[in-house]
Amino acid sequence: MAETGSDRSARERRRALLAVFSSTYFVRFAFGITVAVFASYIQGQTAGIGQSEVGVVGFVSAMAPVGELSTVLVSGLAADRYGRFPVLFAGIGASAVIFALKATSRSPFVLGGLNLLFGIASGAILAASLALVADWSRIDERGFEMGRFDAMNLFGWVSGFAFGFAALGLLPNAHLNIVFGVGSAMLAGGLLLAHRLVRGLPSRPRTATFDLSDVLRHAFRRSVLLVILPWLVIYMLIGTALVFLGSAASGLGISPTYLALVIGLGGAILVVTQPYFGRLSDRAGRMRLMMVGTVGFVALMGFASLAVAFGARPEILGGIAVSVLPALAYGPAALAALADLATEMSRATTMAIYSLTISAGMVVGLVLSTSLFAVLGTVGLYLFFGVIAGGLVGLTAARYRDEEALRREGLTTRAR
């Protein structure tokens, strides 16, 4: 039987999405294993972190989001103008080289400079990847596909974390540079696999005329910004957690091996829940799932505060685990809402603004959390968690009011 055009189109769509999902996993796995060991790698010691060293670790780690923040808009514009896959592959290849170089030095100055370059490559990867998922997914399945992307993204992070924390427990500190070599190899492997998958796929037509002001005007619309801005406060939390989770766990008496097992289990749960929540957003609406996610994040902040105050008690850890589940509903719904709102000509630029926002959140989060902790100690952490919870609630409520106003005017969008 001859293959129909729709069969061919469906097969091409699966190949393109598989290329994005697989490269995303390899990239995030490589990022996760290195972030997990970064604080210990800089300090030269595996357990704990001194209050005087928090600032150095925070500064070096913040260089990556600074690099992403300062250049990602250019990456998005390039992906809209010249194509998504060329920008994606350039970012992955550059990251592989940067990771190999990180294995050669423990100098905070060298690592800070490499982290800055890595942030530039990371922004290009994320903007191009999200635009590709939006390009190759149907609108009635976009939540599901964004959920699958988020599953691979987060599963890559957490499985990388699990590997990294296991390395902290198994490798002497002097040999932690091996982890960066593994990360470089993972990035190179992801690049080769994705390149093979997309070989022969039809290229997206390039824009004949590229009006920069028109692209930016569509990308910075109010409706788009109300979906993007909540990520600012979410990544204020995530950015701080990524850098200090291992040291904080050690301070609470949780071994790196146990932490690796817990995070690995969490990664397996993500693979199931993210596509599921994405599918729910296709059926029930993006806004409803984003509100569920907001409730989960607020509860998570509350239990995190209790953990700081009373330690890693079983009931507190259980509350954290329960809170994480609804919080996971936020990601695929918000990403699908953003893809729904983005026009094709400005899709990568819109995703670049999202990436810019989360980079800003990581920078602000690291600066704010370390500053508050240095000045106020534990009280500073409570204040930090309160800022996260209050900011997320306020921004989610603003978008809900905006969507209700559009509904009354008969201008509702698929993003609801």
C-alpha positions, 0 to 999 in steps of 0.5 A: 500500500502506498504511503499517504501524505498524512501518514508521511506527515505524521511520521515526520512529526514523530521524528522531529519531536523525537529528535527534540525530546532525545536531545533535550534528555541528553542535554539536561542529564549533562547539566544535572550531573554537573550542577549536582557536584558544582558546589563541591567541585569549587570548594574542594570538599564534598560535605557541607558548605561554609557560610563564607563560601556561599557567595563564591559558589552562588556567584560562579553558578549565577554566571550561566543564567547571566549569559543566557539572560544577556543573549537568549533574545538574539538566539530566539531571533536567529532561530526565527530567521534562520531555522530552529535546528541549526540554532539547536545543534550549535548550542549543543555542540558548544556546550559539549566543548565547554563541559570538556573545558570545565574538567580541566580547572577548579578556578572560580574565575575560569569556571565563572567564564565558562559558565557564562559561555555555557549560559549563552549556549543553553539559551539557544538550546531552550528557545529553539527546542520549545519553538520546534515542539510548538511547530511540530505539534497540533494545537489539540495535542500541544499540551500533551507534547509540551508535557512530553518535552517537560518530562524529558527536560525534568527527567534529564535534570533529576536523573542527572542529579541522581547520577551527580549525587551518587558520584559525590558519594562514590568518587573522591573529590579530587576525581570529580572532574570525571563528571564533567567529562561524562557530561561532555560525552552525553552532549555529543551523543545527544547531538549525533542522535538528533542530527541523524533523526532529522536528516531528510526532514522538510525544512521550515521555510525561512521568512522572506522578510523579517521585520524585527519590530513586528516580531518583538511586538507580537512576542511582548504582548500582555497576554504572553507576558502574563504567562511568562512572568510567573516563571520568574518567581518559580525559577527564583526557587529552582535556581537556588535549589539546583545549586545548594540542594546537595549541601542543604541535604547534607546539613539536614543529615540526608546522605548523597546516596539516599538523596540520589535514590529519592531524586531518581524516583522523582524523575520516574514519576515526572515521565508519567505525570507531565504528559498526563497533566499536559493532556489534561490541559488540552481537555480542561484548559490551561488556566485550570491546570496552572492554578492547580500548579500554583496551589502545589507550589505554595504548599511546597514553600510552606513545608520547605519552611517547616523543614528549615525550622524542624529538620527532615521529619517524616511528616514534613518530607511527606508533605513536600512529596504530596505538594510536588505532585500538583506543582508539576501540573504547572509546567506543561499547561503554561508551556502549552499556553505560551505556544498557543499564544505565540505567532509562528513568525515570532515563536522562537523569540517568544520562547527566548523571552520565556528563557530570558525570564527564567534566567533572570529568576535564577540570577535574582533567586541566587542573589536574594536567597544568599543575601537574605541568608547571610544577613538574617540566617534562617529568618531570611530563608522564610522571607525568601519562601514567602516572596516566592509564594506571594509572587506566584499567587499574585501573577496567577491571579492577574492572568486569571482576571485577564482571561475572564475579561477576554471571556466576557468580551468573547475573545477567549483563546485556546490558551484557556 
